[in-house]
């Protein structure tokens, strides 16, 4: 199921997890350019999705079985908003009886493709060449995040 939120000329098309899969016409678009062609939070399990407003959506998720967090003990709420860019807030709640320890991974990439190229690719099923990707570097125990552009 695709979820679309928009504000002006900025819109996000995600799946029911709040992710932007690499295949299909998903992504974060502004002024007819796709800025995110991949945006994925690992490891979520979907519970439900709700449109909050035309420019915002909430995705309700939980965890799979993890070594230090039993199945369905962590609640994740992804609140996504667009307008002058994109903003996401991730709220984690531990519903278990003990401390949980796990890693959340956020993968993302940018291709700066024209919306017309994305539509043509989606209709033909042929993947377009990726022009660039953003690679995060986490420093200071996760308190600082830096991103660098990798062209390819």
C-alpha positions in Angstrom: 0.0 0.0 0.0 1.4 3.4 -1.0 1.0 6.4 1.4 1.3 9.9 -0.2 1.7 13.1 1.8 2.2 16.5 0.2 2.6 20.2 0.8 2.9 22.5 -2.2 5.3 21.0 -4.7 6.9 18.7 -2.1 5.5 15.1 -1.7 6.6 11.8 -0.2 5.4 8.5 -1.6 6.2 5.7 0.9 5.0 2.2 1.7 3.0 1.2 4.8 6.2 1.1 6.9 7.1 4.7 6.0 9.9 3.4 3.9 10.8 4.4 0.4 11.6 1.1 -1.5 14.2 1.2 -4.3 11.7 -0.2 -6.9 8.7 1.6 -8.2 7.7 5.3 -8.2 8.4 5.8 -4.5 10.5 8.7 -3.1 10.7 12.2 -1.7 10.0 14.7 -4.6 10.2 18.5 -4.7 9.9 20.7 -7.8 9.6 17.6 -10.1 12.9 16.1 -8.8 13.2 13.0 -6.6 15.6 13.6 -3.7 15.2 10.3 -1.9 15.1 7.1 -3.9 15.7 4.8 -0.9 14.7 5.4 2.7 14.5 2.4 5.0 14.4 1.8 8.7 15.5 -1.6 9.9 14.1 -3.8 11.6 10.4 -2.9 11.8 7.3 -5.0 11.7 4.2 -3.1 10.5 1.1 -2.6 12.7 -0.8 0.2 10.9 -0.6 3.5 9.1 -2.7 6.6 9.6 -2.8 9.9 7.6 -2.7 12.7 10.1 -3.2 15.5 7.6 -2.5 15.9 3.9 1.1 16.7 4.7 1.7 14.2 7.5 1.4 10.5 8.3 2.1 8.2 11.2 3.4 4.6 10.8 3.0 2.3 13.8 5.6 -0.5 14.0 7.0 -3.1 16.4 10.1 -5.2 16.5 10.8 -8.7 15.3 12.5 -11.3 17.6 15.8 -9.7 18.5 18.6 -11.1 20.7 17.9 -8.6 23.5 14.3 -7.6 22.8 11.5 -10.2 22.5 9.0 -10.0 19.7 6.5 -7.1 19.8 7.9 -5.5 23.0 9.2 -2.3 21.3 6.7 0.2 19.9 7.9 2.4 17.1 6.0 5.4 15.8 7.3 7.1 12.6 5.8 10.6 12.3 6.6 11.9 8.8 5.9 15.5 7.6 6.7 17.3 4.3 6.7 20.9 3.4 10.0 22.8 2.8 11.7 19.4 2.9 10.9 16.4 5.0 11.0 15.8 8.7 10.7 12.5 10.5 10.4 11.8 14.3 10.8 8.3 15.6 9.4 7.5 19.0 10.4 4.3 20.7 8.5 2.8 23.7 9.6 -0.3 25.5 6.5 -2.3 26.6 8.6 -5.2 27.9 9.5 -6.1 31.5 13.2 -5.6 31.1 15.7 -3.3 29.4 16.0 -3.9 25.6 19.1 -3.4 23.6 19.0 -3.3 19.8 20.3 -1.4 16.8 18.1 0.7 14.5 19.5 1.2 11.0 18.4 3.9 8.6 19.4 3.4 5.0 18.9 6.1 2.4 20.1 7.1 -1.1 19.5 10.0 -3.5 19.4 9.9 -7.3 18.0 13.4 -8.1 16.0 11.9 -11.0 13.4 13.8 -12.9 9.8 12.8 -12.0 9.3 12.0 -15.7 12.3 9.6 -15.6 10.9 8.0 -12.4 7.5 7.5 -14.0 9.0 6.0 -17.2 11.2 3.7 -15.1 8.2 2.6 -13.1 6.2 1.8 -16.2 9.0 0.0 -18.0 10.3 -1.9 -15.0 13.9 -1.0 -16.0 16.0 0.5 -13.3 17.6 3.9 -14.0 21.3 4.4 -13.1 21.8 5.8 -9.7 23.5 9.1 -9.9 24.5 9.7 -6.2 24.0 8.4 -2.7 24.4 9.8 0.7 26.5 7.9 3.2 26.2 8.6 6.9 29.1 8.6 9.4 28.1 8.5 13.0 30.6 10.0 15.5 30.7 10.6 19.3 28.6 7.5 20.2 25.8 8.5 17.9 25.4 12.1 19.0 26.8 13.5 15.8 25.9 12.5 12.3 27.6 13.6 9.1 26.6 12.9 5.6 28.7 12.8 2.5 27.8 12.6 -1.2 29.0 9.7 -3.2 28.7 10.0 -6.9 28.5 6.8 -9.0 
